[in-house]
C-alpha cells in the first residue's frame, strides 16, 4: 500500500519529486493530479551476504543428508539471494504525491 502525500502547488510537488528521485526513487506513473514513485531497493548487502552463507551451510547439510551432489549447493545460495532481491523489490516503499483540489 502506498503512502499518500498531499501538496498544495505543482511547484511543491516537483520539488518533492526531485528530492525523492535524488534519494533513489523512480517514477512509476504520472498524471495531471498525482505522481506515483517507488523506491529502488534490492535489499541490504549485509542481508545478502548472510543469506548466501546460510543457504550454503543449510544446503550443504541437506544435500549431504539426501546424498545429492554438493555442486548444486551454489545454485541454492544464488537462487535464495535472487528471491530475496525480488521480494525486496516488490515490497519496496511506494509514495503517491497528490495535488490538493
N, C-alpha and C positions, 0 to 999 in steps of 0.2 A: 504494500500500500504506500502510496506516495505522500510525502509531506506537502502541504499547500501553503504557499507564501502569498499574501496579498500586498500589492504595491499600488500607489496612488497615481503614478505617472509612467508614461513609456520610457522616459529618461532614467527613472529609478529602476525600472525593470531591466533596461540594458546594462546599467551599472552592476546590478546583482548578477545578471547572466555572465558578464565579463569576469566578475570575481569568481564565480563558480567554475567557469571554463579554465581559469588560471589554476584552480585547485584540482583539476583533473576530471571534471565532469564533462559529459558530451551531450549535445542537444539531440533528443530523440524525436521530438515533434514541436513544430512552431505554428501557431495560428495567430489570428488578429488579437485575441484576448488572452492567450496563455502560451507558455513555453514549458515543455517537459524536459527535464535534464536527468541524466543518470550517471552515477559515479562509475568510473572505470576501475574496477577492483578485481584482482585475481587472487587475493588472499595475502596474508603476511608471509614474508620469506622464511621467518623462523618456523612458522607452522608447516610450510612445505618441507623444510629440512627435517623437522621432527617426524612428520608423516612418512617421508621417504624411508628413513632409517627404521621406524616402527614397522612399516609394511615389509621391509626387507627381513627383519627379525621374525615377525609373525609368519610371513610367507615361507621362510626357510624352515621354521618348525612344522608348519602344516604340510609342506611339500615332503619333508623328511618322514613325517608320520604316515603319509599316504603312499610313500615310495615313488614319488614323481621326480623327474629330473630337476635339479636345482637351478638350471639356467633360466627357467621361466619365472623365477622369483623377481628378476629385474622388471619384467613386464607388469607384474602385480604392483611393484613400487611406483612405476611410472604411471600406470593407469589410476592408481589411487590419487596421485597428485593431479592428474588431469581432471578427475572427478571433483576434487576439492576446488580447483580453479574454476570449473564450470559452476559449481554451487555458489562460490563467492561472486562470480559474475552475475548470475541470475538473481541473487538475493541482495545485490548492491542497492544502496540508498537511491531513491528517486525523489525529485523535488519538482513540483508544479508551481510556476510563478504566474499568478493571475492579476490582471488589472481590475481595480475596484470600479464598479459601474454605478 
